[in-house]
Structure formats: C-alpha cells, structure tokens
Amino acid sequence: MDRDSAQLQSATQAYRARLDTRFPQVNEVFEGCLQEALAVLSPAGVDAYLEAGRSIGKLGRGVEPLLAFLEAWPATAQNVGEETLPAVMTLVRHIQKSPNGQAIAPFLQTLAAIARRLQSAEALQHYLDIVLDLMERTTGSIHGHHTTYSSPGLPNFLAQTPALLAQLSPAGLARWVDYGVLNYATHPDRQQDYFSLQSADARAVLQRERDGTLLVDVERRLDLYLRGLWHDNDLLIPYSTAFDELRKPVPYYDHLGIRLPDVQHDAGGIRGIDRYRAMLAHIAGHRRWSSPQIADNWSPFQRMAVEFFEDCRIETLLIREYPGLRRLFLALHPHPVEGACDPETTSCLRHRLAMLSRALLDPDHGYRDADLNDYVARFHALLATGESSTAGIVSLALAYVTKTRRQSDQYARVHFDDTVIEYRDDNRHLWRFIEEGDEEETFSEERKQAEVEEIRGLPPRHYPEWDYVSRTYRPDWVCVYEALHPSGDAAVIERLLQKHALLARHLKRVLDLLKPQDKVRIRYQEEGSELDLDIAIRSLIDFRAGAVPDPRINMSHRTAGRDIAVTLLLDLSESLNEKVAGSEQTILELSQEAVSLLAWAIERLGDPLAIAGFHSNTRHDVRYQHIKGFGEHWDDTVKARLAALRAGYSTRMGAAMRHAAHYLGARQADKKLLLILTDGEPADVDVQDNRLLIEDARQAVKELDREGIFTYCISIDTRANDYVTDIFGHRYTVIDNIQRLPEKLPELFMALTK
C-alpha cells in the first residue's frame, strides 16, 4: 500500500512539474483536474493539455485563466474533440496580444458550456471566429493605427454566450453580434449594455433571431422518434449552415453519428421539428435498406442518377410503412416546372432528375414527358413485388441515363432552381472506391498507451451558479470535489454520547412513541395471508344457525413504517473554530455532540440518513466530504469520521446544497429532507457582492423544491434573521443559545418528521 501511494504521488508530481506553475490555488485543485483529464483525453491530449496550461499560466494574467482552463478543457474536449485545442490557444494568443487580456478568463470560463451546446469541432470553430471578429471590430485606437483600448463589450459577451447559444443557433448568434457592432461600435456604454443583455435592443434582436427549432432543444424527442418508429439509434451531431456560403452542408451519417443542421425554421406550413423527422426517416431508411456499391467506373451523371432513384426507393418503402410520410415528403420536395430549363444553353441534368424524383413520389405529378413517365412506371413495377434492392435500382438508373443523356449535360451553366431536396442526405454511404485500398500499404500508428498510475479520488462535478443581477445562471461555474472524510478516534464520539446520557434517555422515550410498528392487521378480508379466528368462529356459528355467514374470514398485514430519507449537511467553515461565549468548547465540538445525538436518534427510528460536510476556497475549490452514507449504520466507522471533523475556509452554500440533492434526489422515499446546519451567511473569498451567494442559495432552495426535496436550516448565528429568511423563507430555526444545540437538533428533527 505504501509503495502504491508513493507511485501515485510520484506520477502526480511529474505532471505537476510539467505544468510548471507556483500558484498555490492550482496546487489545491490540480489532482482532481488531472484525474478528469486522464479519464477523457488520450496520452497526446494530456500532453497538449499540460503544455497549454503551462502557456496560459505564463501569460501574466493571474491564476484565474489557468484555473478556468484546467477545469474546463477535459469536458470541452469530450464534447468537441481534443483536436480543437490549437484553435482555442490561437484565439487566446490573439486576445493576449490585444488590449483585451482581461477577456481571457471569461472566454475560458464559459468554454465547457459552449462546447456542450455546440457538440462539434466545426461549430466551435465558427464560435471562435465570431469572438475574434467581435474583438477586432470593437477594439479601438485613439490615433487610428494601433489598437490601444479594449473592446467594451467583449467580456460581457463572453459571459452571456452560454445563455445566448441556449436560444440561438451559431448563425443567429453571428447576426445578433453583427447588429450590436454596427449600432454601438462607437458608444462604449451602450455596447456594454447590449452585450450584457441589459438593453431593450439586445432582447428584441435576440427574440427576432430565435425563429427556428434548435437541434439541441429537440434532440431527446428526435432520439425517441428514431428509436420508437425506426428501431434505430445513433448520436445526433449538429453542424452549422451559416458559414459555408459556397456549398451548403447537407445531412449525412458515418461511424461517428448522424449529422443534422443545427437549426430548422418553420416554413411552408412545416414545423422545424417535422423537417428533422423527415431527415431522420430518410437516413433510417438508408441504414435499413441500402447497400454500398463499387463506383470506380461510373461517371458523375450515373452516380447522381443512382442516388435519385435510390432515394425514391427508400422513401417509397418508408411511405409503405407509415403512409402519412407522403404528405411530409411532398411538402418538402420541390416541384420543378416542366420546361423551365432551356437545354440549348443550360445543363438540365439536375432539373430532369428533380422532376423524375417528384414524379416517383407524387401520383399527381402532372408531367407529360414520355421518358419520365416510362421510367416512373418501370420503377413502380420493380417495387411492386417487394422491396427490390440497391443493386436492382442501379440497373434501372443506368438505363435511364443511357436513354436520356444529352450533349448539353456537359455545359458549365447548370439549372439549380427547384432542384435542391434539403431533407435528403449526401449519400456518401452508397459508394465504395477500390482505389482507396487497392494494393496499397497503409500505416496506422498505434496510439501509445501511457503507463500512468491511477490518481485516486473522483473528478470534480461542475454546477451552475445564479447571478441575480443578470437573472441568468453562470454555467459550470463551481467545481465541487467530493471525498470520503478521513477517520479519527471513534471513542471521542462515545464519550460525547455518555456526556449526554440523561438527554439520550429522554430522547429514547420520545423515540419509542414515534417509532412505527412493524405490522398492522387488516381484518375482514376474503383473501388474506392467514385466518382471522374470531371472524371465522362467528361465521361458523352463523352457518350452523342457518344464517348467511360472513365470507371475510381472513386477515392480512401491512407495514406501517416511515418513508423518509434525510441528509444532514454541515457547514464546516473557519468560523466553527471559534469558542462559544462562556465556554471552553468550540462551535465545532458542540456541533459534533449535536450531530452524534441526532444520528443516534435517527438510527433508532430506522430512517435512512446521510451526513456530509462542506467548505469552500473560491468557486474553483468547494470540498464536499462524506461522513455517513445512506447505506451505512451508526457504527464505529462513521463515528471515527465524525470525530475527525476539521473546520476551515468559507461557505459556498448553494453548490453544496445542489450536490447533496444529487444524492438525496436519487433516493426512493415519500419524503426527502435536507437539513443544513450552519453558523453564518453564504460567503467566499472570491465574491465581493454580499448578496450574490445569498441569492444563489435561495435559487438552490427553489430548485430543490421543484425536485421534491424539503430544505430546512438550523442556524446558530445570532444575526441569521438578517439573511436566512431570504434563503429559506419560514423554514428555519435560529438557536440563540448555542450550548443547547445538542438538545435542540434531535428535537427539531422529530418535530419535522412526525
């Protein structure tokens, strides 16, 4: 065990040396960040992660950018790929070289939330381009040659971007930014108001741009649609349609997942989500019925014809299974006008194939072209006997090409009007090319597996924090590190219980009254677990006397137990080390006595109880320590942890409550109770606004209420009335005489759970 610990420590120190930083705040959280990085990054990715962290730490911008990067990058890489790191670092260097260095921290702080929203490297690159464009257009110069003063709106924009991307596609975000730059580039104060969403213009333009259905908003519904109707499932990955003006991307699928546009607009009476459903149905059909073809010797015209015919075969089979899809497909399919293309001057190949596609799906197409109608009839005859196959449809498509080929098909001028079918994929899955692997030696260098010793401890869990000024959440703002509390001497807790033996005897009498009976009889049952002798004898007497006997001669039992799950959350901030007025005991020691009595009482009642303590040292380092789990009994192991309690640092209450609710919410119980024992208001060393953490704790209470978790605060702060009502409403008790805490805490619990 000692050897393993030494190896773990050596591996951690080696990574720490490569980071090459002396910030003490980094040392506090490095091990947890490293654990998360090792879990999600490749060995090369870990190397790049440490090198990027080293560069950020040397920028001269303090510890905040480095902390933000160490915490954000593993989650970012998991969502958009670790290959995006060079692009991120390029933007960081651009910002550093400009007067906007203070924007590096907010950029990195929101990066994980942005990546989780965008879900692809391409979309992240578009976002980075938007940030760079905004910075360059709003960073000014007094003399017009060199930038000398920073962008007024950039830091505010970066802070609001997660909220913006929750409502806009990247294209909508680009237009929203462009409006702000065009109208407020020379008005610093108004620019700040706009990019912090404080101005009416900002909110109005935001509402105007949010006119479509975002894939991230309907992803779960589409996933259920894909599973339920098509018995298929895969990862849905968005791509942006806003930045490729020369060639608009189209849907496709590969081994990584199904790629769909990031937004679909309601148009032509078709909702955005229905457009997504048409795309997924078409792709699901290909995945079920299409097979790849060798296409080395086929011309582009032949491949295009095969794609159109195969698309129509797939949609015909889909319509057979769900006839209502015909209406959706025809509403989205363009209706080319016969004769709209002049074959003397223009290539009409796409126009002819689009007409054919429409005719294959629409019985009322109305086209008079003889060749078109001939191949429509041949197509339906081919599918009349079954599903046909991709190979069968290839023969029909090649025959169509031979029959309808024209010299003008080679013209550079192509007729595109009413020929783009947006819900169809690009059919890359249909083609195989022998040349790609014919007699070639391909070398794939195997990724080296780093022999890294496991770093014990859980990765940090990120939680949002409520900003009452902007009335939005700061996503992934707080890092909570959890661990099992170290153990001490269980005999210390035993001595505390003996000290309160008289109080314990009093509590025992009360608990015996509260303790539920194991079983309650339910009499007069026609069917039950056992015979009710009294009723059975009475029925027998009635029967022999000639009366109608009562058939309900059985009885059953039910358990009359309490169904309550309780979590006791202890504030372990530095102020607990202060001595109680008129006593030699500290507040921490009195808290240990009170918690010991409460745990003993709840154990006698049989209610599931978890005990945890927390303290914080900035938002980057909230420590959550498990003292007793729901499945543990009140034994020497738990007592030893409670005896080793130590107090320190600050009180970031909202994050601790959210983390406690993460475990309590998973319990199956009729009533879930979260008790918070604290001696002061929420505060932390990195927060200057005294109201910020109070409002965040208040918002956390509201969140827990929605989850069905009842919160109650026991405060031993004589000034608690100034703030505790704002957080908990009327669900709190202030214990003015701290020395009575061991007596009051169990009594409060019993009063709350009667």
C-alpha positions, 0 to 999 in steps of 0.5 A, a space after each residue: 500500500 505504501 509503495 502504491 501511494 508513493 507511485 501515485 504521488 510520484 506520477 502526480 508530481 511529474 505532471 505537476 512539474 510539467 505544468 510548471 506553475 507556483 500558484 498555490 490555488 492550482 496546487 489545491 485543485 490540480 489532482 482532481 483536474 488531472 484525474 478528469 483529464 486522464 479519464 477523457 483525453 488520450 496520452 497526446 491530449 494530456 500532453 497538449 493539455 499540460 503544455 497549454 496550461 503551462 502557456 496560459 499560466 505564463 501569460 501574466 494574467 493571474 491564476 484565474 485563466 489557468 484555473 478556468 482552463 484546467 477545469 474546463 478543457 477535459 469536458 470541452 474536449 469530450 464534447 468537441 474533440 481534443 483536436 480543437 485545442 490549437 484553435 482555442 490557444 490561437 484565439 487566446 494568443 490573439 486576445 493576449 496580444 490585444 488590449 483585451 487580456 482581461 477577456 481571457 478568463 471569461 472566454 475560458 470560463 464559459 468554454 465547457 458550456 459552449 462546447 456542450 451546446 455546440 457538440 462539434 469541432 466545426 461549430 466551435 470553430 465558427 464560435 471562435 471566429 465570431 469572438 475574434 471578429 467581435 474583438 477586432 471590430 470593437 477594439 479601438 485606437 485613439 490615433 487610428 493605427 494601433 489598437 490601444 483600448 479594449 473592446 467594451 463589450 467583449 467580456 460581457 459577451 463572453 459571459 452571456 454566450 452560454 445563455 445566448 447559444 441556449 436560444 440561438 443557433 451559431 448563425 443567429 448568434 453571428 447576426 445578433 453580434 453583427 447588429 450590436 457592432 454596427 449600432 454601438 461600435 462607437 458608444 462604449 456604454 451602450 455596447 456594454 449594455 447590449 452585450 450584457 443583455 441589459 438593453 431593450 435592443 439586445 432582447 428584441 434582436 435576440 427574440 427576432 433571431 430565435 425563429 427556428 427549432 434548435 437541434 439541441 432543444 429537440 434532440 431527446 424527442 428526435 432520439 425517441 422518434 428514431 428509436 420508437 418508429 425506426 428501431 434505430 439509434 445513433 448520436 445526433 451531431 449538429 453542424 452549422 449552415 451559416 458559414 459555408 456560403 459556397 456549398 451548403 452542408 447537407 445531412 449525412 451519417 458515418 461511424 461517428 453519428 448522424 449529422 443534422 443542421 443545427 437549426 430548422 425554421 418553420 416554413 411552408 406550413 412545416 414545423 422545424 421539428 417535422 423537417 428533422 423527422 423527415 431527415 431522420 426517416 430518410 437516413 433510417 431508411 438508408 441504414 435499413 435498406 441500402 447497400 454500398 456499391 463499387 463506383 470506380 467506373 461510373 461517371 458523375 451523371 450515373 452516380 447522381 442518377 443512382 442516388 435519385 432513384 435510390 432515394 425514391 426507393 427508400 422513401 417509397 418503402 418508408 411511405 409503405 410503412 407509415 403512409 402519412 410520410 407522403 404528405 411530409 415528403 411532398 411538402 418538402 420536395 420541390 416541384 420543378 416546372 416542366 420546361 423551365 430549363 432551356 437545354 440549348 444553353 443550360 445543363 438540365 441534368 439536375 432539373 430532369 432528375 428533380 422532376 423524375 424524383 417528384 414524379 416517383 413520389 407524387 401520383 399527381 405529378 402532372 408531367 407529360 414527358 414520355 421518358 419520365 413517365 416510362 421510367 416512373 412506371 418501370 420503377 413502380 413495377 420493380 417495387 411492386 413485388 417487394 422491396 427490390 434492392 440497391 443493386 436492382 435500382 442501379 440497373 434501372 438508373 443506368 438505363 435511364 441515363 443511357 436513354 436520356 443523356 444529352 450533349 448539353 449535360 456537359 455545359 458549365 451553366 447548370 439549372 439549380 432552381 427547384 432542384 435542391 431536396 434539403 431533407 435528403 442526405 449526401 449519400 456518401 454511404 452508397 459508394 465504395 472506391 477500390 482505389 482507396 485500398 487497392 494494393 496499397 500499404 497503409 500505416 496506422 500508428 498505434 496510439 501509445 498507451 501511457 503507463 500512468 498510475 491511477 490518481 485516486 479520488 473522483 473528478 470534480 462535478 461542475 454546477 451552475 451558479 445564479 447571478 441575480 443581477 443578470 437573472 441568468 445562471 453562470 454555467 459550470 461555474 463551481 467545481 465541487 470535489 467530493 471525498 470520503 472524510 478521513 477517520 479519527 478516534 471513534 471513542 471521542 464520539 462515545 464519550 460525547 454520547 455518555 456526556 449526554 446520557 440523561 438527554 439520550 434517555 429522554 430522547 429514547 422515550 420520545 423515540 419509542 412513541 414515534 417509532 412505527 410498528 412493524 405490522 398492522 392487521 387488516 381484518 375482514 378480508 376474503 383473501 388474506 395471508 392467514 385466518 382471522 379466528 374470531 371472524 371465522 368462529 362467528 361465521 361458523 356459528 352463523 352457518 350452523 344457525 342457518 344464517 348467511 355467514 360472513 365470507 371475510 374470514 381472513 386477515 392480512 398485514 401491512 407495514 406501517 413504517 416511515 418513508 423518509 430519507 434525510 441528509 444532514 449537511 454541515 457547514 464546516 467553515 473557519 468560523 466553527 473554530 471559534 469558542 462559544 461565549 462562556 465556554 471552553 468548547 468550540 462551535 465545532 465540538 458542540 456541533 459534533 455532540 449535536 450531530 452524534 445525538 441526532 444520528 443516534 436518534 435517527 438510527 433508532 427510528 430506522 430512517 435512512 440518513 446521510 451526513 456530509 460536510 462542506 467548505 469552500 476556497 473560491 468557486 474553483 475549490 468547494 470540498 464536499 466530504 462524506 461522513 455517513 452514507 445512506 447505506 451505512 449504520 451508526 457504527 464505529 466507522 462513521 463515528 471515527 469520521 465524525 470525530 475527525 471533523 476539521 473546520 476551515 475556509 468559507 461557505 459556498 452554500 448553494 453548490 453544496 446544497 445542489 450536490 447533496 440533492 444529487 444524492 438525496 434526489 436519487 433516493 426512493 422515499 415519500 419524503 426527502 429532507 435536507 437539513 443544513 446546519 450552519 453558523 453564518 451567511 453564504 460567503 467566499 473569498 472570491 465574491 465581493 457582492 454580499 448578496 450574490 451567494 445569498 441569492 444563489 442559495 435561495 435559487 438552490 432552495 427553489 430548485 430543490 423544491 421543484 425536485 421534491 426535496 424539503 430544505 430546512 436550516 438550523 442556524 446558530 448565528 445570532 444575526 441569521 434573521 438578517 439573511 436566512 429568511 431570504 434563503 429559506 423563507 419560514 423554514 428555519 430555526 435560529 438557536 440563540 443559545 448555542 450550548 443547547 444545540 445538542 438538545 435542540 437538533 434531535 428535537 427539531 428533527 422529530 418535530 419535522 418528521 412526525 
